[in-house]
Amino acid sequence: MNINNNNNIEVGRYVVSPMTQPRHGGGFDAVVSIRSGRGMASVDRILQFTPCFTSQQAALHYAKAHGLAWAHCH
């Protein structure tokens, strides 16, 4: 698995990390990591979204928007 990391964004007690992952047949997946806690008490939620994006930029934008929306709601 080849995941490209991008900027981390702090939202309250969460750290949102939008990422992209290239698909084998072409295009990109949008992936977001949402972390909370520290050390042994940390939790990392990984969300991978269904749509296939033609550009890495579009996938990253989608992952960022959905990760931030999730963090603001919880």
SULGILIN-V770265 format. One record per residue. N is the residue number from 0. RES is the residue in one letter. OMEGA is omega in whole degrees, -180 to 180 (* if undefined). Layout:
# SULGILIN-V770265
n = {N | N}
res = {RES | RES}
omega = {OMEGA | OMEGA}
This chain:
# SULGILIN-V770265
n = {0 | 1 | 2 | 3 | 4 | 5 | 6 | 7 | 8 | 9 | 10 | 11 | 12 | 13 | 14 | 15 | 16 | 17 | 18 | 19 | 20 | 21 | 22 | 23 | 24 | 25 | 26 | 27 | 28 | 29 | 30 | 31 | 32 | 33 | 34 | 35 | 36 | 37 | 38 | 39 | 40 | 41 | 42 | 43 | 44 | 45 | 46 | 47 | 48 | 49 | 50 | 51 | 52 | 53 | 54 | 55 | 56 | 57 | 58 | 59 | 60 | 61 | 62 | 63 | 64 | 65 | 66 | 67 | 68 | 69 | 70 | 71 | 72 | 73}
res = {M | N | I | N | N | N | N | N | I | E | V | G | R | Y | V | V | S | P | M | T | Q | P | R | H | G | G | G | F | D | A | V | V | S | I | R | S | G | R | G | M | A | S | V | D | R | I | L | Q | F | T | P | C | F | T | S | Q | Q | A | A | L | H | Y | A | K | A | H | G | L | A | W | A | H | C | H}
omega = {-180 | -179 | 178 | 179 | 178 | -175 | 173 | 180 | 178 | 178 | -177 | -179 | -178 | 170 | -178 | -179 | 177 | -179 | 172 | 178 | 179 | 176 | -179 | -178 | -177 | -179 | -175 | 171 | 173 | -178 | 176 | 173 | 177 | -177 | 173 | 180 | -179 | 175 | -178 | -179 | -178 | 178 | 179 | 178 | 178 | 178 | 175 | -173 | -174 | -174 | 173 | -177 | -179 | 179 | 177 | -180 | -179 | 179 | 180 | 179 | 180 | 180 | -180 | -178 | -178 | 176 | 178 | 178 | 179 | -177 | 180 | -178 | -175 | *}
